[in-house]
Structure formats: structure tokens, C-alpha cells
């Protein structure tokens, strides 16, 4: 019984050592969140935004802009990539802008991408090394289809 406990302790220690070594080696930080973090960008659109457990959508007759604040998991300036997961119930367009903004409000970098189609899709936008600071904030602004035809279902932020 004592030998098994020592064995488990050694295995646990080796797993911890491997994980801590990987983190120390500078592996990128990945943060996933539901599309429910997105809110209406304009106050006038507040009544048109609705949520399901896995995402956000608009019941407005036309496209609606939403803003999605992204929580940073590091304080590096090496850039980041955002993955936006989308669901369209009909052929529609979703366009997103990924922004790195300084604490003073200056735009340090931005990237834009559009996805057109029906079904599940994704948008990938990268902000390159040196175009953000260790204190900058990241956010995503997207135009989503109206009439409940388009959803943002998830967002992944990969910080380099």
C-alpha cells in the first residue's frame, strides 16, 4: 500500500514537472469562451440581441454589431490570433474586426475577416508580433446577420 502511494506521488510529480516545463518554455496561452460574452455595440440595438447557452444572435431585421471583450491570459507583446466560431441558418455574412488597443485608447493593431456561407464556419484573425503591448486590451467587434440567421457560438484567443 505504501509503495503504491509513493508510486502515485512520483507519477504526479513527473506530470507536474512536465506541465510546468511546458509552461515555462513559453507555450501560447489559449482562452476559450462562449459567444455569450458579446454585447450590443450600439445602445439602440440592446433590445435586438438575444442569447442561447452557446452563443449570441440578433432578432433585428438587418445585421447588428456586437462587441466581445477578450480576457488576456498573458502580458506579452508577441501578438495573438482570435478564432471566431459562427453558425448561419441561411447563406449570410459575418464580419469581424480584432483590435489591440492601448490603455490610452490608441489602436495598436487590427485585423478584419469575413465569413460567408450557411452552416458552421469560422473566422481567423492574427495580430502579428510587435503590434500589441504587454498592457494592451484585445476586443472583437462583429457584424452578425439579423432575423436570428447568424450566431457567434464561441471565441478562442491564442496569445503567442
Steps between C-alpha positions, in 0.01 A plus 500: 500500500786736589682416175185588299471836677866578427452393137193727465693787657790451257269482198314812616832679548619405152172622344533830690861533387407442135214750512703766679789453256266542204354819652846636573609431144262773382211299367221722367208577732161386366175639637160372380169666575141474383358758260281613789773748603405713199272797563327752278743766377234770468259575784212518249555130417472372859147367445604307189776288652405163644691208647497124511733305731754463219489838331360836399268597212292794377126514441528835318389492135848605388856425613601612849839593644616327817816553703676217682758589767783248513682414822876479462683215667850640452680832504714453190525713189544211256159528337197274502257310282125497552273220376131591467256210465182579310172332411280627216152358441498634143764641265617809689808712575670556835786749508731546799776745594760394758656800677801558726447827685736682736390609848485857365257400225738490203447219251825301487387244245190355342404230258175437312349182360164395357330163476219442251299184488243276662558258787805505726798718418788686657701816468871513586670837555862545606670804653870462435794527738580853611153639422377483858646591834513302822225726641278523191140383498355274233143508379297368212231693315272303268209569270263203530200419277156605617173309524670234717687362195850531643664414832842550655536173685851527640823695504854376560787738571846355445771728637843426358 
